[in-house]
Amino acid sequence: MNNLLNSDLHSDLNSNLNSDLSALLNTQSTGTPLTILEESTYSTWLETQDSQSKAWLANTQYTGNGLALLPNSQGELSQVLFVIKNASDFFACGDLIKQLPQGQYLLQAESEYIESISFGWLVGAYHYDRYVSNKSEQKLATLAIGKAETDTFKSTKIVDRVIKLAQATALTRDLINTPAADMMPEHLAQVTDNLAAQFNAQVTHIVGDDLLTQNYPTIHAVGRASVHTPRLIDLRWGDSKNPQITLVGKGVCFDSGGLDIKPSAGMRTMKKDMGGSAHVLGLAQLIMAHNLPINLRVLIPAVENAVSNNAFRPGDVITTRKGLTVEIHNTDAEGRLVLCDALCEAENDEPELIIDFATLTGAMRVALGTELPGFFSNNDEIATGITQAGSKISDPVWRMPLYSPYDNLFSSSIADMTNCAAQPFGGAITAALYLQRFVDKTDWVHFDVMAFNIRHLSGRPLGGEAFGIRAVFDYLQARFN
């Protein structure tokens, strides 16, 4: 699966990815048998095998875990065995596609595991090589899932769904992995335009000083120091008669920290600070590709938090779109500033639900680590629904408390509020409470995500990662489809 932006940022999104994925997963019924089992069922399976297979596994000291290639009497590959702890884990088979010799493999597994295995197979094909001179031309294996109990339609639906999930994951990863020099606000706008063209959506852009004339002052303040002009990207899709869902994504394309500049170690991965925008674009692609009966709006405040003679300063007071005044305590707490104007705009339409994604706080990473995204919500039922949806598809999310007594921690003596608390404790909570001041009456979910893998896991390479978008999509699909 080549990265979406591999050859040309301006090319049509998914033009190569669709064919790549279709070539890697199909509903055919031919190929070398690939048996995938859980550890608990290995002994039972082994009893049904012929003496040659039993002898081979015994002589190769196979212990009932991992990959085994079994030959026939002529030494040719006759079947493949892959034993895992939990076959319902959507990433358990994530490295399998790169471990097997080229060829087609016919899946032998319990029907309840077909989707999870297929998803792991496809996301495991992902690699980001846009800047590699001598690209590897590794030929990947193909997985055939056969006909689901003679129901070709069911198998086709599984393949179609899994391909769309993998495409959205790849899009999110690609955008985050792209270096900031090639993923500034104008580039993010181009990607959004391309996505809109693919699904017949409409996009408008409010750029530069027009942000001031149209009353988006905090987006302008954060982005004005950069030569890459700040903007608000606004995508709309779907029938206006359907329930409206508005997605808001933090699009800080690089975060130096501003005048409160980050140390070099803290700045090294800040190309990922637009990860929130990558997440909402991936989620939007899922929604549009499945043609969910909703009226979708996507708002992305896209900026670079740079250092220049006109950068906003600690101690400045900015009047937000909502009219609340904010004293700048720290210029490195810029994400909530660009989000607050976008959230205020999002609520103007009175949507049924606002969902924002942001790489907002290191405090969330301290609390939950880098691989479990935390989220906040003002609606218990929605929070439970998203959590349950994620737990079924290996996309776990964890609800955090909107603990209102912390609300006064960002009080100001000269303005309505500061942009962050003076002390570091409960930073993810106070950031969420800041955002909540700009969502008065609408059901709202706020995701604070890492957007980056700092270690390789099965199906999850180092670099950009999608957290929570499959959980949210499954929740929305169950609620509105």
C-alpha positions as CSV (number, residue, x, y, z in Angstrom):
1,M,0.0,0.0,0.0
2,N,1.9,3.1,-1.2
3,N,1.4,6.3,0.7
4,L,-1.3,8.5,-0.8
5,L,1.1,11.4,-1.3
6,N,3.9,9.3,-2.8
7,S,4.1,10.6,-6.3
8,D,2.3,14.0,-6.3
9,L,0.6,15.9,-3.5
10,H,-1.8,17.4,-6.0
11,S,-2.9,14.0,-7.6
12,D,-6.3,12.6,-7.0
13,L,-6.5,11.0,-3.6
14,N,-6.7,7.2,-3.6
15,S,-6.0,7.0,-7.3
16,N,-3.3,4.4,-6.7
17,L,-4.4,3.2,-3.3
18,N,-7.7,1.8,-4.5
19,S,-6.0,-0.5,-7.0
20,D,-3.3,-1.4,-4.6
21,L,-5.8,-2.6,-2.0
22,S,-8.1,-4.3,-4.5
23,A,-5.1,-6.3,-5.6
24,L,-4.2,-7.4,-2.0
25,L,-7.7,-8.6,-0.9
26,N,-10.4,-10.4,-2.9
27,T,-13.3,-12.8,-2.6
28,Q,-11.7,-15.6,-4.7
29,S,-11.6,-19.2,-3.5
30,T,-8.2,-20.2,-4.7
31,G,-4.7,-20.0,-3.2
32,T,-2.4,-21.7,-0.8
33,P,-4.4,-22.5,2.3
34,L,-3.7,-20.0,5.1
35,T,-5.0,-21.2,8.4
36,I,-5.3,-18.6,11.2
37,L,-6.1,-20.0,14.7
38,E,-6.2,-18.8,18.2
39,E,-3.7,-20.4,20.6
40,S,-6.6,-22.1,22.5
41,T,-7.7,-24.0,19.5
42,Y,-4.2,-25.1,18.1
43,S,-4.1,-28.5,19.9
44,T,-7.5,-29.4,18.5
45,W,-6.5,-28.4,15.0
46,L,-3.2,-30.3,15.2
47,E,-5.0,-33.5,15.9
48,T,-6.8,-33.3,12.5
49,Q,-3.6,-32.9,10.5
50,D,-1.8,-35.6,8.5
51,S,1.3,-37.3,9.9
52,Q,3.6,-35.3,7.6
53,S,2.4,-32.0,8.9
54,K,2.6,-33.1,12.5
55,A,6.1,-34.3,12.0
56,W,7.2,-31.1,10.3
57,L,5.8,-28.9,13.1
58,A,7.4,-31.2,15.7
59,N,10.8,-31.3,14.0
60,T,10.8,-27.5,13.5
61,Q,10.0,-27.1,17.2
62,Y,6.9,-25.1,16.4
63,T,5.3,-24.3,19.8
64,G,1.8,-23.3,18.7
65,N,2.4,-19.6,18.3
66,G,3.3,-17.5,15.3
67,L,4.0,-18.4,11.7
68,A,4.7,-21.8,10.2
69,L,5.3,-22.6,6.5
70,L,4.4,-26.3,5.8
71,P,5.8,-28.0,2.7
72,N,4.5,-31.0,0.8
73,S,6.5,-34.1,0.0
74,Q,8.2,-32.3,-3.0
75,G,9.3,-29.5,-0.7
76,E,6.8,-27.0,-2.1
77,L,4.8,-24.7,0.1
78,S,1.5,-26.6,0.7
79,Q,-0.1,-24.6,3.5
80,V,0.6,-21.8,6.0
81,L,-0.3,-21.7,9.7
82,F,-0.5,-18.6,11.8
83,V,-1.5,-18.9,15.4
84,I,-2.3,-15.8,17.5
85,K,-3.6,-15.1,20.9
86,N,-6.7,-13.1,19.9
87,A,-8.0,-13.4,16.3
88,S,-10.6,-10.6,17.0
89,D,-7.7,-8.1,17.4
90,F,-7.8,-6.1,14.2
91,F,-4.0,-5.7,14.3
92,A,-3.0,-9.2,15.2
93,C,-2.3,-10.1,11.6
94,G,-0.8,-6.8,10.8
95,D,2.7,-8.0,9.9
96,L,1.6,-11.2,8.1
97,I,1.4,-9.7,4.6
98,K,5.1,-8.8,4.7
99,Q,6.2,-12.1,6.2
100,L,4.8,-14.4,3.5
101,P,6.3,-15.2,0.1
102,Q,4.6,-13.6,-2.9
103,G,1.5,-15.5,-4.0
104,Q,-2.2,-15.8,-3.2
105,Y,-3.4,-17.3,0.0
106,L,-6.8,-18.7,0.7
107,L,-8.0,-17.8,4.3
108,Q,-9.1,-20.6,6.5
109,A,-10.6,-19.0,9.7
110,E,-13.7,-18.7,11.8
111,S,-16.2,-16.4,10.0
112,E,-16.3,-14.1,13.0
113,Y,-12.6,-13.3,12.4
114,I,-12.6,-12.6,8.7
115,E,-13.0,-8.8,9.0
116,S,-10.4,-8.4,11.7
117,I,-7.9,-10.5,9.8
118,S,-8.6,-8.7,6.5
119,F,-8.1,-5.3,8.1
120,G,-4.8,-6.3,9.7
121,W,-3.7,-7.7,6.4
122,L,-4.3,-4.5,4.5
123,V,-2.9,-2.0,7.1
124,G,0.1,-4.2,7.4
125,A,0.9,-3.3,3.8
126,Y,1.3,0.4,4.6
127,H,4.7,2.0,4.2
128,Y,5.7,5.7,3.8
129,D,8.4,6.1,1.2
130,R,7.8,9.4,-0.5
131,Y,11.3,10.7,0.2
132,V,13.2,7.4,-0.3
133,S,15.4,7.5,-3.4
134,N,15.7,3.7,-4.0
135,K,12.3,2.5,-3.2
136,S,11.7,-1.2,-2.4
137,E,9.7,-2.9,-5.0
138,Q,8.6,-5.8,-2.7
139,K,5.8,-7.8,-4.2
140,L,3.2,-8.4,-1.6
141,A,1.1,-11.5,-1.1
142,T,-2.6,-11.5,-1.8
143,L,-5.4,-12.7,0.5
144,A,-8.5,-14.4,-0.8
145,I,-11.3,-14.7,1.7
146,G,-13.5,-16.9,-0.4
147,K,-17.3,-17.0,-0.4
148,A,-18.8,-16.5,3.0
149,E,-21.0,-19.6,3.4
150,T,-21.9,-19.4,-0.3
151,D,-22.9,-15.8,0.3
152,T,-20.8,-13.9,-2.2
153,F,-22.6,-10.6,-1.3
154,K,-21.5,-11.0,2.4
155,S,-17.8,-11.5,1.3
156,T,-18.0,-8.6,-1.0
157,K,-19.3,-6.3,1.7
158,I,-16.4,-7.4,4.0
159,V,-13.8,-6.6,1.4
160,D,-15.4,-3.3,0.5
161,R,-15.7,-2.2,4.2
162,V,-12.2,-3.3,5.1
163,I,-10.7,-1.5,2.0
164,K,-12.4,1.7,3.0
165,L,-11.2,1.4,6.6
166,A,-7.7,0.8,5.4
167,Q,-7.9,3.8,3.0
168,A,-9.0,6.1,5.8
169,T,-6.2,4.9,8.0
170,A,-3.6,5.4,5.2
171,L,-4.9,8.9,4.5
172,T,-4.5,9.8,8.1
173,R,-1.1,8.3,8.4
174,D,0.1,9.9,5.2
175,L,-0.9,13.4,6.2
176,I,0.8,13.1,9.5
177,N,4.0,11.6,8.1
178,T,4.4,14.3,5.5
179,P,7.1,16.8,6.6
180,A,5.9,20.2,7.5
181,A,7.7,21.8,4.5
182,D,5.2,19.9,2.3
183,M,2.2,20.0,4.6
184,M,1.6,23.6,5.4
185,P,-1.9,25.2,5.5
186,E,-2.0,25.6,1.7
187,H,-1.1,21.9,1.2
188,L,-3.7,20.8,3.7
189,A,-6.2,22.9,1.8
190,Q,-5.2,21.2,-1.5
191,V,-5.7,17.8,0.1
192,T,-9.2,18.8,1.3
193,D,-10.1,20.1,-2.1
194,N,-9.0,16.8,-3.7
195,L,-11.1,14.9,-1.2
196,A,-14.1,17.1,-1.9
197,A,-13.7,16.6,-5.6
198,Q,-13.7,12.8,-5.1
199,F,-17.0,12.8,-3.2
200,N,-18.7,15.9,-4.7
201,A,-18.4,18.0,-1.6
202,Q,-18.0,21.8,-1.4
203,V,-15.1,23.6,0.2
204,T,-14.6,27.2,1.1
205,H,-11.4,28.8,2.5
206,I,-11.1,31.9,4.6
207,V,-7.5,33.0,4.2
208,G,-5.1,35.5,5.8
209,D,-6.6,38.9,6.9
210,D,-10.0,37.7,5.8
211,L,-10.0,35.8,9.1
212,L,-10.1,39.1,10.8
213,T,-12.8,40.7,8.7
214,Q,-14.9,37.5,9.1
215,N,-14.2,37.3,12.9
216,Y,-11.8,34.4,13.4
217,P,-9.2,36.4,15.5
218,T,-7.6,33.6,17.4
219,I,-6.9,31.6,14.2
220,H,-5.3,34.7,12.7
221,A,-3.3,35.5,15.8
222,V,-1.7,32.1,16.0
223,G,-0.9,31.8,12.3
224,R,0.0,35.4,11.4
225,A,3.8,35.1,12.1
226,S,4.3,32.4,9.4
227,V,4.9,33.0,5.7
228,H,2.4,30.2,5.3
229,T,-0.9,32.1,5.5
230,P,-3.4,30.9,8.1
231,R,-6.8,29.8,6.9
232,L,-10.0,28.2,8.0
233,I,-10.9,25.2,5.7
234,D,-14.7,24.5,5.6
235,L,-15.9,21.3,3.8
236,R,-19.6,20.5,3.4
237,W,-21.2,17.3,2.1
238,G,-24.5,15.5,2.1
239,D,-28.2,16.4,2.1
240,S,-29.1,19.4,4.3
241,K,-32.2,17.5,5.3
242,N,-30.2,14.9,7.2
243,P,-28.9,15.3,10.7
244,Q,-25.8,17.5,10.8
245,I,-22.5,16.3,12.2
246,T,-19.6,18.7,12.4
247,L,-16.0,17.6,12.7
248,V,-13.3,20.0,13.8
249,G,-9.6,19.2,13.4
250,K,-6.6,21.0,14.8
251,G,-4.4,21.9,11.8
252,V,-1.3,23.3,13.4
253,C,1.0,22.2,10.6
254,F,4.1,22.9,12.6
255,D,4.4,24.1,16.2
256,S,7.6,25.8,17.2
257,G,5.9,26.8,20.4
258,G,5.9,30.4,19.3
259,L,7.8,32.9,21.4
260,D,7.5,30.4,24.3
261,I,9.7,28.2,22.0
262,K,9.9,24.5,22.5
263,P,13.2,22.8,23.2
264,S,14.6,20.9,20.2
265,A,13.5,17.5,21.5
266,G,9.9,18.8,21.9
267,M,9.9,20.3,18.4
268,R,11.3,17.3,16.6
269,T,8.0,15.6,15.8
270,M,5.8,18.7,15.6
271,K,5.0,18.0,12.0
272,K,2.3,15.8,13.6
273,D,0.6,18.7,15.3
274,M,-1.8,18.8,12.4
275,G,-2.8,15.3,13.4
276,G,-6.3,16.4,14.4
277,S,-7.0,17.7,10.9
278,A,-5.6,14.4,9.5
279,H,-8.0,12.5,11.7
280,V,-11.1,14.4,10.7
281,L,-10.2,14.1,7.0
282,G,-9.8,10.3,7.4
283,L,-13.1,10.1,9.3
284,A,-14.8,12.4,6.6
285,Q,-13.5,10.1,3.9
286,L,-15.1,7.1,5.7
287,I,-18.4,8.9,6.1
288,M,-18.6,10.0,2.5
289,A,-17.3,6.7,1.1
290,H,-20.1,4.9,2.9
291,N,-22.6,7.5,2.0
292,L,-23.9,7.9,5.5
293,P,-27.2,9.7,5.6
294,I,-25.9,12.7,7.5
295,N,-25.2,16.3,6.6
296,L,-21.4,16.6,7.2
297,R,-19.4,19.7,7.9
298,V,-15.6,19.7,8.5
299,L,-13.8,22.7,9.9
300,I,-10.0,22.8,9.9
301,P,-8.2,25.9,11.3
302,A,-4.9,25.5,9.6
303,V,-1.8,27.5,10.8
304,E,1.9,27.4,11.5
305,N,2.8,28.6,15.0
306,A,6.0,30.4,14.0
307,V,8.3,33.0,15.5
308,S,8.6,36.4,13.8
309,N,8.3,40.1,14.6
310,N,4.5,39.9,14.5
311,A,4.1,36.7,16.5
312,F,1.5,36.8,19.3
313,R,3.1,37.3,22.7
314,P,2.7,36.0,26.3
315,G,0.5,38.6,28.1
316,D,-1.4,39.6,25.0
317,V,-5.2,39.6,25.3
318,I,-7.1,38.3,22.3
319,T,-10.9,38.6,21.7
320,T,-12.2,35.3,20.4
321,R,-15.0,34.8,17.8
322,K,-17.4,34.2,20.7
323,G,-16.5,37.5,22.3
324,L,-14.7,36.0,25.3
325,T,-11.3,37.6,25.9
326,V,-8.3,35.4,26.4
327,E,-5.0,36.4,28.1
328,I,-2.1,34.5,26.6
329,H,-0.3,32.7,29.4
330,N,1.8,30.6,27.0
331,T,2.1,30.8,23.2
332,D,2.7,27.0,23.1
333,A,-0.9,26.4,24.1
334,E,-2.0,27.5,20.7
335,G,-4.1,24.5,19.6
336,R,-7.0,25.4,21.9
337,L,-6.8,29.0,20.5
338,V,-7.4,27.9,16.9
339,L,-9.9,25.3,17.9
340,C,-12.1,27.7,20.0
341,D,-13.0,29.9,17.0
342,A,-13.7,26.9,14.9
343,L,-15.9,25.3,17.7
344,C,-17.8,28.6,18.0
345,E,-18.5,28.6,14.3
346,A,-19.4,24.9,14.4
347,E,-22.2,25.6,16.9
348,N,-23.7,28.3,14.7
349,D,-25.5,25.6,12.6
350,E,-26.9,23.9,15.7
351,P,-25.7,20.5,14.6
352,E,-26.7,17.3,16.4
353,L,-23.1,16.6,17.3
354,I,-19.7,18.3,17.2
355,I,-16.6,16.1,17.3
356,D,-13.1,17.6,17.5
357,F,-9.8,15.8,17.2
358,A,-6.5,17.4,18.3
359,T,-3.0,16.7,19.3
360,L,-3.6,18.9,22.2
361,T,-1.7,18.1,25.4
362,G,1.3,16.2,26.7
363,A,-0.7,15.7,29.9
364,M,-2.9,13.2,28.1
365,R,0.1,11.2,27.1
366,V,1.3,11.2,30.7
367,A,-2.1,10.0,31.8
368,L,-2.8,7.3,29.2
369,G,0.4,6.8,27.3
370,T,0.8,7.3,23.6
371,E,-1.4,4.4,22.3
372,L,-4.7,5.0,24.1
373,P,-6.5,8.2,23.1
374,G,-8.4,10.0,25.7
375,F,-11.6,11.9,25.0
376,F,-14.1,14.1,26.8
377,S,-17.8,14.5,26.2
378,N,-20.8,16.4,27.7
379,N,-23.1,13.5,26.8
380,D,-22.8,10.2,28.7
381,E,-24.8,8.2,26.1
382,I,-22.6,9.3,23.2
383,A,-19.4,8.6,25.2
384,T,-20.6,5.1,26.1
385,G,-21.6,4.4,22.5
386,I,-18.2,5.5,21.1
387,T,-16.3,3.5,23.7
388,Q,-18.3,0.4,23.1
389,A,-17.9,0.7,19.3
390,G,-14.1,1.0,19.7
391,S,-13.8,-2.0,22.0
392,K,-15.3,-4.2,19.3
393,I,-12.9,-3.3,16.5
394,S,-9.5,-2.8,18.3
395,D,-9.8,1.0,18.3
396,P,-9.9,1.6,22.1
397,V,-10.7,5.0,23.5
398,W,-10.9,6.2,27.1
399,R,-13.2,8.8,28.5
400,M,-11.7,11.4,30.7
401,P,-13.6,13.7,33.2
402,L,-14.8,17.2,32.5
403,Y,-14.1,18.1,36.1
404,S,-15.7,21.5,36.5
405,P,-14.0,22.5,39.7
406,Y,-10.8,22.9,37.7
407,D,-12.5,25.5,35.5
408,N,-11.1,28.4,37.6
409,L,-7.5,27.3,37.1
410,F,-7.3,29.4,34.0
411,S,-8.9,32.5,35.4
412,S,-7.3,35.9,34.5
413,S,-7.2,39.1,36.4
414,I,-7.4,41.2,33.3
415,A,-9.4,39.1,30.8
416,D,-12.2,36.5,30.9
417,M,-9.7,33.7,31.0
418,T,-6.2,32.6,30.2
419,N,-5.4,30.1,27.5
420,C,-3.9,27.6,30.0
421,A,-3.5,27.1,33.7
422,A,-0.4,28.5,35.5
423,Q,0.3,25.1,37.0
424,P,0.8,21.9,35.0
425,F,-1.5,19.5,36.8
426,G,-4.6,18.1,35.0
427,G,-3.5,19.7,31.8
428,A,-5.7,17.6,29.5
429,I,-8.7,18.3,31.7
430,T,-8.2,22.1,31.8
431,A,-7.6,22.2,28.0
432,A,-10.9,20.4,27.5
433,L,-12.6,22.8,29.9
434,Y,-11.2,25.7,28.0
435,L,-12.8,24.3,24.8
436,Q,-16.1,23.6,26.5
437,R,-16.6,27.3,27.1
438,F,-17.1,27.6,23.3
439,V,-19.7,24.8,23.1
440,D,-22.8,26.0,25.0
441,K,-25.6,23.8,24.0
442,T,-24.5,21.1,21.5
443,D,-23.6,17.5,22.2
444,W,-19.8,17.5,21.9
445,V,-16.9,15.1,21.9
446,H,-13.3,16.2,22.2
447,F,-10.4,13.7,21.3
448,D,-6.9,14.5,22.6
449,V,-4.7,12.1,20.5
450,M,-1.0,11.3,20.1
451,A,-1.4,10.7,16.3
452,F,2.0,9.0,16.3
453,N,3.4,5.6,16.9
454,I,6.7,5.8,18.9
455,R,7.3,2.1,18.6
456,H,6.5,-0.6,16.0
457,L,3.5,-2.8,16.7
458,S,1.8,-5.3,14.5
459,G,0.3,-3.4,11.6
460,R,1.3,-0.1,13.2
461,P,4.7,1.2,11.9
462,L,6.6,4.1,13.5
463,G,5.1,7.4,12.5
464,G,1.6,8.8,11.9
465,E,-1.3,6.8,13.2
466,A,-5.1,7.1,13.2
467,F,-6.7,6.8,16.7
468,G,-10.4,6.7,17.3
469,I,-11.7,7.4,13.8
470,R,-12.9,3.8,13.3
471,A,-14.6,3.9,16.7
472,V,-16.4,7.1,15.9
473,F,-17.4,6.0,12.4
474,D,-18.9,2.7,13.7
475,Y,-20.8,4.7,16.3
476,L,-22.1,7.2,13.7
477,Q,-23.0,4.3,11.3
478,A,-25.0,2.5,14.0
479,R,-26.7,5.7,15.0
480,F,-27.6,7.2,11.6
481,N,-27.6,4.4,9.1
